[in-house]
Amino acid sequence: MWVVNDDLEPAVTGQIGQIVIGGAAVSAGYLGADNAAFITLSDGITPGFITGDLGRYLANGEIEFLGRRDSQIKRHGYRIEPGEITALLREHPNVGDAAVVMAPRQQLVAVVTPGGASTACREADKQAAEAVEHQHLQWLSRLDAPRFTALMARMELAALVAMQDLRQRQVAVHADYLPLMARWDRMLQRKAPLLAPFNGDISFSLAERLWQQARDLAREMDYGDGQLDYIARCLQQLEQVAAGEVDPLALLFPEGRTDVALASYGENFINRYLNQLIVAGVDARARQAAAQQRPLRILEIGAGVGGTTGPVLDCLRGYQQHQGLRVDYCFTDVSRFFLDEAASRWPDITTRRCDINQDFAAQGFAPGQWDIVLCANVLHNARHIPRALARIHPLLAPGGDLAIIDAVRPSAPLMITMEFKEGLSDFQDQRAEDGEAFYPRECWQQALAASPFRHSIMLPGVTDGAHPAALAISNIHQSVIWASAGYSTPRPDTAQLHDTLRQRLPGYMLPDRILVLDTLPLTANGKVDHKTLLATLPAVTQGAETEEAISGEATDSIAATVPSLDASQRAVAVIWAGVLGITDPDSLHPGSDFFTAGGDSLLLAKCVGALRRGIPGAAAISWDDLLRQMVADPRLENCARLVWHPQAAECDSLAPPADSGGGLQTLLPAASATATERHGEALCLIHDGSGGLAPYHALIAALAGLDERPEVIGISRSPGDQYLTLAPETLFDALADRYVQALGARPLRRVYLFGYCMGGLLAAAMAEKLTAAGIDVRQLIVVSAYRLPFTMEDDLLLDYSLARLLNQEPADIGLDLPEQPLGALITLARETWQQHIPQGAVAALAPQFPAIATALSQAPAECQQRLARLAACAGLDPATLSALRAVYVASLRATGAFNRPGYLGDITFLRQRGDIHFLPTLKEDMTRFWRDYCLGTLTITDIAGNHFDCLEGDGARSVAALLRGIWA
């Protein structure tokens, strides 16, 4: 078997060609058929057969199969081998299988499945369910069981008496409510023993007295008045509602307000209990996502008034503010009424229409994209609950969870209130046979057991009565169900996959998006069924201009199928939209292709000019270079990276090319909405230990939105600055002298110095020198910065911290060291070796920390081996990564050698709130350093996030607002 090129010559290693079978056993062809595939090989003797399969030689001589030649895709004039893309995707350890399809409008879509399960993932799957159960037990421990039992009994009895009164008086009932009356009759028959003592006194006045007794009990346990008031109003007008004379929705939404409904679905004892169980599960998942530095994506179906939404978002805000967690929350309902209310109440979430009885893909919801699907008091509206569960399951990402609140048995108070609403009919499941509005507990259990979901729990559960509180809470008619998607596998990181492909494929071969599915559809003979796969994807992914089934409006599914635009990408999207004539820039997404979006070569040239004028700092990129790089990769995310993240041509620099000002570049011009004189005033952002301005990109975008600011100048490394050759003790002085000289060449009278991490120490050194040069340093602002109280020569610690600096998991560099034991080890190392942690320190102390010793036994022994692993995971060129490490080590050494007497001026220290466990005393060490160093007034302000992400997302916006207050 051989691989040959188009000239039928042997292919070289790595070259894609056709697989040929050759040898004496190959015939001369088929009788009476086209025999063009039968050839003689290049030696002129050996017969061969062209299989039609594509492949390439690997370095070890093996042939890698890359699919069929007839599966080639033509896009923008290029021929693409899907097998080459899928082969690269399958190399990722978290990818099981992969396929590539071409959707309409020439959208290239890659679909991957998760790889093998891991113990860590299986344990993570349990954490949310365990948190829900723990919260349930917490509620039981605080429940006043006798009073709650008495309250539930009184509420039920009052409702039963009211129902019996209407039925025995034979009150006229509207035809729409006849099925409900049948449910009443069955309930009254079952509960006849409860009513027997009152047979001679059944009346509306008795129902009112019983309800007042229930209200008295409720006040004693802070049940909540809103729901009780609503039921009382329904009770008073029950006869008119049943006759069709009063609209039941007018009682639930008086004058179109949602306060009554919100009290019924959230602001009462029972729903507080149910919502807190949901919050406990969400909290566990948020904690995992924050630890893994990935977004948490929640889809709430049929959210209604948001009775559960509010508590969930309140929980998540803490993670957003303090740990920098990104939350993608999609609030859905069938009614625009609820969507508009939610958009006004929570402007930071996405709202969309969704019908639980319709196919989700047809409504634009991509499969495999959500960590949690939340269904609070909505699944009973599904016509067939088992089918609804089957439709929901594909929405979840691997290891995702379904969270449900729903009724599991009939309730008399519910029958005189909520059950008068429309929609509780036309069922096609068990309810069609028994005539009930809600699925009973045993049917839920059967439906879950038959569904793809696993590990489901239902609380409160059936109790034997041994625990009084458990027996009391089991009297409620609702339950929380928490169910796992059923596959415990590490989810492939699509952003990481994009980066990997970007490093190894030309731009025209890069997929517009990568989706994760549980499995790939297969044909009868076991091959990927591309036609079925394409049909599985959301309608908008296929480029269909469909109308939304429930509203007639165009489906806006970009937010549900691809990552949303960040601040820098949206700035680029606005310029693209202006050039391409697109009304809404938010209709673009990171993977949008300039040409697919309607561009051509002339429009691209116009766009390049607009980008260089409109994006701060982009003018430093030559017009030709920007045009050439956009032609090579015309996706929006690449364009944003080019104009906001310019890279030096040489690895040694690792920073934007220097201008004539020694590493200075104007990032933003001055702006003033109050006519304040800003001429000669500048905010200087000073590079961190990487030498570039990457940590400030989100902050720059936030500053661009301010209407009041000085000129913003970026100070980054420049070629020839001897960064790697200067002694650590002299590096800060040498760099500070260079940058002060460059600033002195500008007409500046006042500066605000701003430095993150090592940039904070550079800013401190510059402040003294600028003051001596006669330039007013109005404020020195340092962010998560200090003089490292010890020097590090241990390669294991250096490599571990390098991975964290690059926002990679330490496991990606082969050092899956648990953080808390590592923090304890570092503390012991500092006690042992004081201010210098030598090479081999970690290995020497590891036997005292079994978890560390176990991890090290599985780690690559050599630094270069670890860097090779990190380069593959981070999508970096190994040479670039080695150069970056050299700069990082030089920066650490200089930070440890910083030795200046102090600063006489004022300092603002922006201290990160979040901790990193492997440096457990980081905040205390930083605070101690700046208190000693500042000889003027030290102002300490805590900001969201940890050391690595405090200038990202909401943190960047809050810091920008703080800066505006400083120079206002």
DAWO-V525871 format. One record per backbone hydrogen bond with DSSP energy under -0.5 kcal/mol. CO is the residue of the C=O (numbers start at 1). NH is the residue of the N-H. If there is no record, write none. Layout:
co=<CO | CO>
nh=<NH | NH>
//
This chain:
co=<2 | 3 | 4 | 5 | 9 | 12 | 17 | 18 | 19 | 20 | 20 | 21 | 23 | 30 | 33 | 35 | 37 | 37 | 39 | 41 | 46 | 47 | 48 | 49 | 49 | 52 | 53 | 54 | 55 | 56 | 57 | 58 | 62 | 62 | 63 | 64 | 66 | 67 | 68 | 69 | 73 | 73 | 75 | 78 | 78 | 80 | 80 | 81 | 81 | 82 | 83 | 84 | 85 | 86 | 87 | 88 | 89 | 92 | 94 | 94 | 97 | 99 | 101 | 101 | 103 | 103 | 104 | 106 | 107 | 107 | 108 | 108 | 109 | 110 | 111 | 112 | 113 | 116 | 118 | 119 | 120 | 121 | 122 | 123 | 124 | 124 | 125 | 126 | 127 | 128 | 129 | 130 | 131 | 132 | 133 | 134 | 135 | 136 | 137 | 138 | 139 | 139 | 140 | 143 | 144 | 145 | 146 | 147 | 148 | 149 | 150 | 151 | 152 | 153 | 154 | 155 | 156 | 157 | 158 | 159 | 160 | 161 | 162 | 163 | 164 | 165 | 166 | 167 | 174 | 175 | 177 | 178 | 179 | 180 | 181 | 182 | 183 | 184 | 185 | 186 | 187 | 189 | 191 | 191 | 192 | 195 | 196 | 198 | 203 | 204 | 205 | 206 | 207 | 208 | 209 | 210 | 211 | 212 | 213 | 214 | 215 | 216 | 217 | 218 | 218 | 219 | 223 | 224 | 225 | 226 | 227 | 228 | 229 | 230 | 231 | 232 | 233 | 235 | 237 | 238 | 239 | 240 | 240 | 241 | 242 | 247 | 247 | 248 | 248 | 249 | 252 | 253 | 254 | 258 | 259 | 260 | 261 | 262 | 262 | 266 | 268 | 269 | 270 | 271 | 272 | 273 | 274 | 275 | 276 | 277 | 278 | 279 | 280 | 281 | 282 | 283 | 284 | 285 | 286 | 287 | 288 | 289 | 290 | 295 | 296 | 296 | 297 | 297 | 298 | 298 | 299 | 299 | 300 | 303 | 306 | 308 | 309 | 310 | 311 | 312 | 313 | 314 | 315 | 315 | 316 | 317 | 318 | 319 | 319 | 320 | 322 | 325 | 326 | 326 | 327 | 328 | 328 | 329 | 329 | 330 | 330 | 331 | 332 | 333 | 335 | 336 | 337 | 338 | 339 | 340 | 341 | 342 | 346 | 350 | 352 | 354 | 355 | 359 | 360 | 361 | 361 | 364 | 366 | 370 | 371 | 372 | 372 | 373 | 374 | 375 | 375 | 378 | 379 | 383 | 383 | 384 | 385 | 386 | 387 | 388 | 389 | 390 | 392 | 392 | 393 | 394 | 395 | 395 | 397 | 400 | 401 | 401 | 402 | 403 | 404 | 405 | 406 | 408 | 411 | 412 | 414 | 414 | 417 | 418 | 421 | 423 | 429 | 429 | 430 | 430 | 431 | 440 | 440 | 441 | 442 | 443 | 444 | 445 | 446 | 447 | 448 | 454 | 457 | 459 | 466 | 467 | 468 | 469 | 470 | 472 | 473 | 477 | 477 | 479 | 480 | 481 | 482 | 483 | 484 | 487 | 487 | 488 | 490 | 492 | 493 | 494 | 495 | 496 | 497 | 498 | 499 | 500 | 501 | 501 | 506 | 507 | 513 | 515 | 515 | 517 | 521 | 523 | 527 | 528 | 529 | 530 | 531 | 532 | 533 | 538 | 538 | 539 | 540 | 542 | 544 | 546 | 548 | 548 | 553 | 555 | 557 | 557 | 558 | 558 | 563 | 566 | 567 | 568 | 569 | 570 | 571 | 572 | 573 | 574 | 575 | 576 | 577 | 577 | 583 | 584 | 585 | 589 | 590 | 592 | 593 | 594 | 595 | 600 | 601 | 602 | 603 | 604 | 605 | 606 | 607 | 608 | 609 | 610 | 611 | 614 | 615 | 617 | 618 | 622 | 623 | 624 | 625 | 626 | 627 | 628 | 629 | 634 | 635 | 636 | 637 | 638 | 639 | 640 | 641 | 650 | 650 | 659 | 659 | 663 | 665 | 665 | 668 | 671 | 676 | 678 | 680 | 680 | 681 | 682 | 682 | 683 | 683 | 684 | 684 | 685 | 686 | 688 | 691 | 692 | 693 | 694 | 696 | 697 | 698 | 699 | 700 | 701 | 702 | 703 | 707 | 709 | 711 | 711 | 712 | 712 | 713 | 714 | 714 | 715 | 718 | 722 | 722 | 727 | 727 | 728 | 730 | 731 | 732 | 733 | 734 | 735 | 736 | 737 | 738 | 739 | 740 | 741 | 742 | 743 | 746 | 749 | 750 | 751 | 751 | 752 | 753 | 754 | 755 | 756 | 757 | 757 | 758 | 758 | 759 | 760 | 761 | 762 | 763 | 764 | 765 | 766 | 767 | 768 | 769 | 770 | 771 | 775 | 776 | 776 | 779 | 779 | 780 | 780 | 781 | 782 | 783 | 786 | 791 | 794 | 795 | 796 | 797 | 798 | 799 | 800 | 801 | 802 | 803 | 804 | 809 | 810 | 810 | 811 | 814 | 815 | 818 | 819 | 820 | 821 | 822 | 823 | 824 | 825 | 826 | 827 | 828 | 829 | 830 | 833 | 835 | 836 | 837 | 837 | 838 | 840 | 841 | 842 | 845 | 846 | 846 | 849 | 849 | 850 | 851 | 852 | 853 | 854 | 855 | 856 | 862 | 863 | 864 | 865 | 866 | 867 | 868 | 869 | 870 | 871 | 871 | 877 | 878 | 879 | 880 | 881 | 882 | 883 | 884 | 885 | 886 | 887 | 888 | 889 | 890 | 891 | 892 | 893 | 894 | 895 | 903 | 903 | 905 | 906 | 907 | 907 | 908 | 908 | 909 | 909 | 910 | 911 | 916 | 917 | 919 | 921 | 922 | 923 | 924 | 925 | 926 | 927 | 928 | 929 | 930 | 933 | 933 | 936 | 937 | 937 | 938 | 939 | 939 | 941 | 943 | 945 | 946 | 946 | 949 | 952 | 952 | 953 | 953 | 954 | 955 | 956 | 957 | 958 | 959 | 960 | 961 | 962 | 963 | 964>
nh=<20 | 11 | 18 | 8 | 5 | 15 | 55 | 4 | 51 | 2 | 22 | 49 | 26 | 33 | 35 | 38 | 39 | 50 | 48 | 44 | 41 | 23 | 39 | 21 | 51 | 69 | 19 | 66 | 17 | 64 | 14 | 61 | 58 | 64 | 65 | 56 | 83 | 54 | 71 | 72 | 75 | 80 | 78 | 75 | 80 | 73 | 82 | 84 | 85 | 86 | 87 | 88 | 89 | 90 | 91 | 91 | 92 | 95 | 96 | 115 | 113 | 111 | 103 | 109 | 106 | 107 | 107 | 108 | 103 | 109 | 512 | 513 | 101 | 515 | 99 | 517 | 96 | 490 | 122 | 123 | 124 | 125 | 126 | 127 | 127 | 128 | 129 | 130 | 131 | 132 | 133 | 134 | 135 | 136 | 137 | 138 | 139 | 140 | 141 | 142 | 142 | 143 | 143 | 145 | 148 | 149 | 150 | 151 | 152 | 153 | 154 | 155 | 156 | 157 | 158 | 159 | 160 | 161 | 162 | 163 | 164 | 165 | 166 | 167 | 168 | 169 | 171 | 170 | 177 | 178 | 181 | 182 | 183 | 184 | 185 | 186 | 187 | 188 | 189 | 190 | 191 | 192 | 194 | 195 | 196 | 198 | 199 | 201 | 207 | 208 | 209 | 210 | 211 | 212 | 213 | 214 | 215 | 216 | 217 | 218 | 219 | 220 | 221 | 221 | 223 | 222 | 269 | 228 | 229 | 230 | 231 | 232 | 233 | 234 | 235 | 236 | 237 | 238 | 241 | 242 | 243 | 245 | 246 | 244 | 174 | 250 | 251 | 251 | 252 | 253 | 261 | 256 | 257 | 262 | 263 | 264 | 265 | 266 | 267 | 268 | 272 | 273 | 274 | 275 | 276 | 277 | 278 | 279 | 280 | 281 | 282 | 283 | 284 | 285 | 286 | 287 | 288 | 289 | 290 | 291 | 292 | 294 | 293 | 297 | 298 | 328 | 371 | 372 | 300 | 330 | 301 | 374 | 332 | 306 | 310 | 312 | 313 | 314 | 315 | 316 | 317 | 318 | 318 | 319 | 320 | 321 | 322 | 323 | 325 | 324 | 945 | 327 | 296 | 328 | 329 | 298 | 330 | 331 | 350 | 300 | 332 | 352 | 303 | 354 | 339 | 340 | 341 | 342 | 343 | 344 | 345 | 346 | 349 | 331 | 333 | 356 | 358 | 363 | 365 | 364 | 539 | 366 | 369 | 397 | 401 | 299 | 374 | 403 | 301 | 377 | 405 | 381 | 382 | 428 | 429 | 388 | 389 | 390 | 391 | 392 | 393 | 394 | 395 | 396 | 396 | 368 | 369 | 370 | 400 | 485 | 373 | 403 | 483 | 375 | 481 | 377 | 479 | 441 | 415 | 416 | 417 | 419 | 420 | 421 | 424 | 425 | 432 | 433 | 433 | 434 | 435 | 443 | 444 | 445 | 446 | 447 | 448 | 449 | 450 | 451 | 451 | 484 | 482 | 480 | 468 | 471 | 472 | 473 | 474 | 475 | 476 | 408 | 409 | 406 | 459 | 404 | 457 | 402 | 454 | 399 | 489 | 118 | 115 | 494 | 497 | 498 | 499 | 500 | 501 | 502 | 503 | 504 | 504 | 505 | 509 | 510 | 110 | 112 | 517 | 114 | 529 | 526 | 523 | 530 | 533 | 534 | 535 | 536 | 537 | 541 | 542 | 544 | 543 | 104 | 546 | 555 | 551 | 552 | 548 | 557 | 560 | 561 | 561 | 562 | 590 | 570 | 571 | 572 | 573 | 574 | 575 | 576 | 577 | 578 | 579 | 580 | 581 | 582 | 585 | 587 | 588 | 592 | 637 | 636 | 597 | 599 | 598 | 604 | 605 | 606 | 607 | 608 | 609 | 610 | 611 | 612 | 613 | 614 | 615 | 616 | 618 | 620 | 621 | 626 | 627 | 628 | 629 | 630 | 631 | 632 | 633 | 594 | 639 | 640 | 641 | 642 | 643 | 644 | 645 | 653 | 654 | 662 | 663 | 716 | 667 | 714 | 712 | 709 | 678 | 681 | 749 | 750 | 711 | 684 | 752 | 685 | 713 | 686 | 754 | 715 | 756 | 691 | 717 | 688 | 696 | 697 | 700 | 701 | 702 | 703 | 704 | 705 | 705 | 706 | 673 | 671 | 683 | 713 | 667 | 668 | 685 | 665 | 716 | 687 | 721 | 725 | 726 | 730 | 731 | 732 | 734 | 735 | 736 | 737 | 738 | 739 | 740 | 741 | 742 | 743 | 744 | 745 | 745 | 746 | 748 | 776 | 682 | 778 | 779 | 684 | 781 | 686 | 783 | 759 | 760 | 761 | 761 | 762 | 763 | 764 | 765 | 766 | 767 | 768 | 769 | 770 | 771 | 772 | 773 | 775 | 774 | 777 | 751 | 778 | 753 | 781 | 782 | 908 | 755 | 910 | 757 | 788 | 837 | 798 | 799 | 800 | 801 | 802 | 803 | 804 | 805 | 806 | 808 | 807 | 812 | 813 | 815 | 814 | 816 | 817 | 822 | 823 | 824 | 825 | 826 | 827 | 828 | 829 | 830 | 831 | 832 | 833 | 834 | 836 | 791 | 838 | 793 | 794 | 841 | 844 | 845 | 846 | 848 | 849 | 853 | 852 | 853 | 854 | 855 | 856 | 857 | 858 | 858 | 859 | 866 | 867 | 868 | 869 | 870 | 871 | 872 | 873 | 874 | 875 | 876 | 881 | 882 | 883 | 884 | 885 | 886 | 887 | 888 | 889 | 890 | 891 | 892 | 893 | 894 | 895 | 896 | 897 | 898 | 898 | 935 | 936 | 936 | 780 | 909 | 939 | 782 | 910 | 911 | 941 | 784 | 943 | 919 | 920 | 922 | 925 | 926 | 927 | 928 | 929 | 930 | 931 | 932 | 933 | 934 | 903 | 935 | 938 | 907 | 939 | 940 | 909 | 941 | 911 | 913 | 914 | 949 | 950 | 952 | 955 | 956 | 956 | 957 | 958 | 959 | 960 | 961 | 962 | 963 | 964 | 965 | 966 | 967 | 968>
//
